[in-house]
Structures are given as C-alpha cells and as structure tokens.
Amino acid sequence: MIILNDLQGLKSRSCPIVLAAGFFDGLHGGHRNVIQTTLSTAQQVGGEAWVMTFDPHPLKILKPESAPLLLTSTAHKLALLRQERVDGCILLPFTHALAAMPPEAFSTWLFHCAPTLKAVITGGNWRFGSGGKGTPQMLADLGRDMQIRVTTVQPLMHGGLPVSSTRIRKAITCGDLADATAMLGRPPSVLGTVIHGRAIGRTLGYPSANIDPHNEALPPLGVYAVQAVVDGRLHDGALNFGIRPTFDKDKAVPPLLELHLLDFAGNIYAQKIEAFFIERLRDEWYFATVEELKAQIADDIAQTRRILRTHGLTPSQMQSMHRQGL
C-alpha cells in the first residue's frame, strides 16, 4: 500500500482512481462496507482503490478538550487498511489551514491533484471543508462536469441504529464487549508495545508483559480473558488492567496493562502486541497476602482456559479476519 501525505502525489497516477473518504477510526463494519465498495468500483473501472483520511483527528486540532478517545492509532489504522488490500492511502495532516479551507476550494484542490479521479465513496455522515459544510451531495454537484461519481454507502445497522465509532467507543469504555464486538466485526483490542516493568508477575510465577497502549479507548479496569497476536501467531492469555492494589495500595499510580500469555516462553520486549478482549472475568481486587493473590490468579487462568476453549478465536478465524482487513 502506497502512503502519501499530500494530494499532489495523485498527479503521478495514470490509471483511474476510486477514493474512499472518511476518518475510519476502528475500521468497523460500516467502514469496511465503504472500503469494499471502493475496491469493487475500482475493479469495474480498471483502476486503483485509494483511501483519504486525516491525522490527527480534526477535534484534536479544533477542540482538543472535546477530542474523542481513539479506537485505533494512526499506525494501527494504516495496518488495517493495508490488510484490506487497497492500493494507497492519502494521510492528510489535519491543520488549522486545512480546517479553514472552504468546501469548494477543497474540492477544486482534490480534482486538480487527482486528474484521473473517477469516483468518491463515502458514508452518509462524511463532511469536509470549513465548518463541516461540505457534503457528499455538494461534492457530487461540483464534480459532475468532470464526470466524477460520488456514492454514499448506507450505514451498517446494529440494534436498530447505525454502527459508528462513537457507539463502539461508548460500548468499550462501558465494558460492553459483546456490543463492541458485534459492531466492529471482531473483538475489541488494544495494540501496544511491550515495555519493561517491575517483574512482579515473574516473582509470582506468572510472568507478564507490560503493554504501552497505542489506542486510547480501553475497557474498564479489571481482569480479562484475551487472545494476543505475537509475531503473527495467536496466543491465549489473561490480562490485568489496573492499579495493582495489592502492591500499590494507597499510591496514586496510573493504570497498567499486564498480559500473561499462557504456555508461552520467549522474550517479547519492545515487540508490538495486539490483545483481543474476549471476556471480562472480574474486577481488580485487593488481596491481604501474596498467597491469596497467587491462588486467585490460578483460578483466573483456569477460567480463561475454559472461556477460550468455547469462545476464543481460532487460527482460521484470525486468518479470515485478516482477509477482511481486521
């Protein structure tokens, strides 16, 4: 997948371009419908399928205090788009200057930089230009003389309402993993880098990987049955997301993601890991003794094994998810 940071790069593309436009946080089921429509349209016109998105989220520039917690970091989103097998992505830096550009000026810039543009595919709520005044219909009207077709893909529905990143974000942060999974088309996950910790888990007999998360929307504190992708392979695990009250009681410490991979041996420091939240086991508790904590961890791991035997992802499901861009 080619990645460009400026529309100017499209001038060198000689074949027809079909462009999916949106922010695509989380790349949920509705987003994938837009991408799949883009891919099929590109195939019909014998051209290339491209995605146009922004970095950072517009509200991080315009209203930082109102910016949403992201489901996926930019790097994660690009990885998911790459798995969708699109030809390229235009990752536009979102700036105050871009935000101030009138919709007509933005359209003119797009059409000028992409002379072979044939179609733009969007969701119905996509907006562009200053004040979000630009609509898919406006873009269609402005591009009509150049025979640029604009297609609005109908939203994916769940529970009688359109699937959206906002709904998924709320489901995850409220701990409704089943609802989030249904809308995402995959279990919600955290992607992060393994960092050094205090090695408390190792002293307990359950070595854990401390994960520095790249995404911002995380489930409530607690213990979870998870499955993690390490070096392209799926591993079962138990994850504690919390403040370790048994060891850090009465201390103001930030929450930490600690992942114990079952039946795993190896050094994964500095590696990127994606952990999928399959089921929540319990709240994080304070234990009066380390022995009580160790006994509970053993119970958590036994419960995790039972859950993942019946509800976990299989390697074939993971392969299918990757084919679908998950």
C-alpha positions in Angstrom: 0.0 0.0 0.0 1.4 3.4 -1.0 1.1 6.1 1.7 1.1 9.8 0.7 0.8 12.8 2.9 -0.3 15.2 0.2 -2.9 15.0 -2.6 -0.2 16.2 -5.0 1.1 12.6 -5.1 -2.0 11.5 -7.0 -0.9 13.5 -10.1 1.5 10.7 -11.0 -1.2 8.1 -11.1 -2.1 7.4 -14.7 -4.9 4.9 -14.1 -8.4 5.7 -12.8 -8.7 6.5 -9.1 -11.6 5.5 -6.9 -11.3 7.2 -3.5 -12.8 6.2 -0.1 -13.1 9.3 2.1 -13.5 9.3 5.9 -11.7 9.2 9.2 -12.2 5.4 9.6 -11.4 5.2 13.4 -11.5 1.5 14.3 -12.3 0.4 10.7 -15.6 -1.1 11.9 -18.1 -3.0 9.8 -19.6 0.2 8.3 -16.2 1.4 7.3 -15.4 -1.9 5.6 -18.5 -1.6 3.5 -17.2 1.7 2.2 -13.8 0.2 1.5 -15.3 -2.9 -0.2 -17.5 -0.6 -2.4 -14.3 1.3 -3.3 -12.5 -1.9 -4.2 -15.3 -3.2 -6.3 -15.8 0.1 -8.1 -12.1 0.3 -8.8 -12.2 -3.1 -10.3 -15.1 -2.1 -12.5 -13.3 0.9 -13.9 -9.9 -0.9 -14.2 -8.3 1.5 -11.7 -6.9 1.8 -8.2 -8.6 1.9 -4.8 -7.4 4.6 -2.5 -8.4 5.9 0.9 -8.2 9.5 2.0 -8.1 10.1 5.8 -6.6 12.5 8.3 -4.0 12.7 11.1 -4.7 13.7 13.8 -8.4 13.6 14.5 -9.8 17.0 13.5 -11.1 17.7 17.0 -7.6 17.3 18.4 -6.7 20.5 16.5 -10.0 22.4 16.6 -11.3 21.4 20.1 -8.7 19.4 22.0 -10.9 19.2 25.1 -13.7 17.5 23.0 -11.5 15.1 21.0 -12.7 11.5 21.3 -10.6 8.6 22.6 -9.4 6.8 19.5 -10.2 3.1 18.8 -7.1 2.8 16.7 -3.8 4.7 16.5 -2.8 6.0 13.0 -0.3 3.2 12.6 -2.9 0.6 13.6 -5.4 2.1 11.2 -2.9 2.0 8.3 -2.1 -1.6 9.2 -5.8 -2.5 9.0 -6.2 -0.6 5.6 -3.2 -2.5 4.3 -4.9 -5.7 5.1 -7.9 -4.5 3.1 -5.6 -4.6 0.1 -6.3 -1.0 -1.0 -3.7 0.4 -3.4 -2.9 3.5 -1.4 -3.8 5.9 1.4 -3.6 9.6 1.5 -2.9 10.5 5.1 -3.5 14.3 5.1 -2.1 16.2 8.1 -5.0 18.0 9.7 -4.1 21.6 10.3 -5.9 24.8 11.1 -5.2 25.9 7.5 -6.9 22.7 6.1 -9.8 23.2 8.5 -10.3 26.8 7.2 -10.5 25.7 3.6 -14.0 26.2 2.1 -15.6 23.0 0.7 -15.4 24.4 -2.8 -11.7 25.1 -2.5 -11.0 21.7 -1.1 -13.0 20.1 -4.0 -11.0 22.1 -6.5 -7.8 21.0 -4.9 -8.8 17.4 -4.9 -9.9 17.4 -8.5 -6.8 19.3 -9.6 -4.4 16.9 -7.8 -6.3 13.8 -9.0 -6.9 14.3 -12.7 -7.8 10.6 -13.1 -10.3 10.6 -10.2 -13.5 8.7 -11.3 -15.4 8.2 -8.1 -15.5 9.0 -4.4 -17.1 6.6 -1.9 -18.2 7.8 1.5 -20.5 7.2 4.4 -23.6 9.4 4.6 -22.3 11.4 7.5 -18.9 12.4 5.9 -18.3 16.1 5.9 -15.4 18.2 4.6 -14.3 21.8 4.3 -14.6 24.7 6.8 -17.3 24.2 9.4 -18.0 20.7 8.0 -20.2 22.4 5.4 -19.2 20.1 2.6 -21.5 17.1 2.0 -21.3 14.1 -0.4 -24.0 15.8 -2.5 -22.1 19.0 -2.8 -19.0 17.1 -3.9 -21.2 15.3 -6.5 -22.5 18.6 -7.8 -19.0 20.1 -8.0 -17.6 17.1 -9.8 -20.5 16.5 -12.2 -18.9 18.3 -15.1 -15.8 16.1 -14.8 -18.0 13.0 -14.6 -16.8 12.2 -11.1 -19.3 10.0 -9.4 -20.0 10.2 -5.7 -21.5 7.2 -4.0 -22.9 7.2 -0.4 -22.8 3.8 1.2 -25.8 3.1 3.5 -24.8 2.6 7.2 -24.5 -0.8 8.7 -27.2 -1.2 11.4 -26.9 -2.8 14.8 -29.6 -2.8 17.4 -31.8 -0.6 15.2 -29.2 2.2 15.0 -26.3 2.9 12.6 -22.9 1.5 13.6 -20.5 4.3 14.4 -17.1 4.8 16.0 -18.9 6.8 18.7 -21.2 3.9 19.6 -18.3 1.4 19.7 -16.2 3.8 21.8 -19.0 4.0 24.3 -19.5 0.2 24.4 -15.8 -0.4 25.0 -15.4 2.2 27.8 -18.6 0.9 29.4 -17.4 -2.7 29.3 -20.0 -4.0 26.8 -17.6 -6.2 24.9 -20.4 -8.2 23.2 -21.9 -5.0 21.7 -18.5 -3.7 20.6 -17.6 -7.0 19.0 -20.8 -7.1 17.1 -20.3 -3.6 15.7 -16.5 -4.0 15.0 -16.9 -7.4 13.4 -14.1 -8.5 15.7 -13.4 -8.4 19.4 -12.2 -5.0 20.6 -8.4 -4.9 21.1 -5.5 -3.0 22.4 -2.4 -2.6 20.3 0.7 -1.6 22.1 4.4 -2.0 22.7 5.9 -4.3 25.4 7.9 -2.2 27.9 9.9 -3.0 31.0 8.0 -3.3 34.2 8.7 -4.2 37.8 8.7 -8.0 37.1 6.1 -8.6 39.8 4.3 -11.2 37.8 7.5 -13.2 37.4 8.1 -13.3 41.1 4.6 -14.7 41.5 5.2 -17.4 38.9 3.2 -15.7 36.2 5.4 -13.6 34.0 3.6 -10.8 32.3 4.3 -8.3 29.5 3.6 -4.7 30.3 1.9 -3.1 27.3 2.2 0.6 26.5 -1.1 1.1 24.5 -1.3 2.9 21.2 -5.0 3.3 21.2 -6.9 5.4 23.7 -10.4 3.8 24.1 -9.9 1.0 26.6 -12.4 -1.1 28.7 -12.9 -0.6 32.4 -10.3 -1.8 34.9 -10.4 -5.5 35.6 -9.2 -8.9 34.6 -9.9 -10.3 31.1 -9.6 -13.4 29.1 -7.8 -12.3 26.0 -6.0 -13.6 22.9 -2.9 -11.9 21.6 -1.2 -11.8 18.3 2.6 -12.1 18.7 4.8 -12.5 15.6 1.7 -13.3 13.6 0.6 -16.2 15.9 -2.4 -16.3 18.2 -1.8 -17.0 21.9 -4.3 -17.3 24.8 -3.7 -15.1 27.8 -5.1 -13.4 30.9 -4.8 -9.6 31.1 -5.0 -7.4 34.2 -5.8 -3.7 33.5 -5.5 -1.9 36.8 -3.5 -0.2 39.5 -2.2 -3.3 41.4 -3.8 -2.5 44.8 -2.2 -5.5 46.5 1.3 -3.9 45.8 0.5 -0.2 45.4 -2.3 0.3 47.9 -2.9 4.0 48.7 -0.5 5.0 45.9 -1.5 7.2 43.1 -0.4 5.1 40.2 -1.6 5.1 36.6 -3.5 2.0 35.3 -1.3 -0.6 33.7 -1.9 -3.3 31.1 -0.3 -6.6 32.2 -0.6 -9.6 29.9 0.3 -13.1 30.9 0.5 -15.4 27.9 -0.5 -19.0 28.7 2.0 -21.7 27.9 4.4 -19.2 26.3 8.2 -18.8 26.7 10.2 -16.2 24.9 11.5 -12.6 25.1 8.9 -10.2 23.6 10.3 -6.9 25.0 9.9 -4.0 22.6 7.6 -6.0 20.3 4.2 -4.8 19.2 1.3 -7.0 20.5 -2.4 -6.8 19.8 -4.6 -8.3 22.5 -8.2 -9.0 21.8 -10.6 -8.7 24.8 -12.8 -11.9 24.7 -14.5 -11.8 28.1 -14.2 -9.9 31.4 -13.5 -12.1 34.4 -13.8 -9.8 37.3 -12.9 -6.5 39.0 -9.4 -5.9 40.2 -9.3 -6.8 43.9 -7.0 -6.1 46.9 -5.6 -9.2 48.5 -4.3 -9.2 52.0 -1.5 -11.7 51.2 0.5 -12.6 48.1 -0.6 -16.2 48.6 -4.2 -15.2 48.2 -3.4 -13.3 45.0 -1.5 -16.3 43.6 -4.5 -18.5 44.3 -6.8 -16.1 42.6 -4.5 -15.8 39.5 -4.5 -19.6 39.2 -8.4 -19.5 39.3 -8.4 -16.7 36.7 -6.1 -18.7 34.4 -8.3 -21.8 34.7 -11.4 -19.8 34.0 -9.6 -18.2 31.0 -8.8 -21.6 29.6 -12.5 -22.6 29.8 -13.7 -19.5 28.2 -11.3 -19.5 25.3 -11.9 -23.2 24.6 -15.5 -22.3 23.7 -15.5 -18.5 22.9 -12.0 -17.8 21.7 -10.9 -17.1 18.2 -9.4 -19.9 16.2 -6.4 -19.5 13.9 -8.7 -19.9 10.9 -10.9 -17.1 12.2 -7.9 -14.9 12.6 -6.9 -15.6 9.0 -10.4 -14.8 7.9 -10.3 -11.6 9.9 -7.1 -10.6 8.2 -8.5 -11.2 4.8 -11.4 -8.9 5.8 -8.9 -6.3 7.0 -9.3 -6.9 10.7 
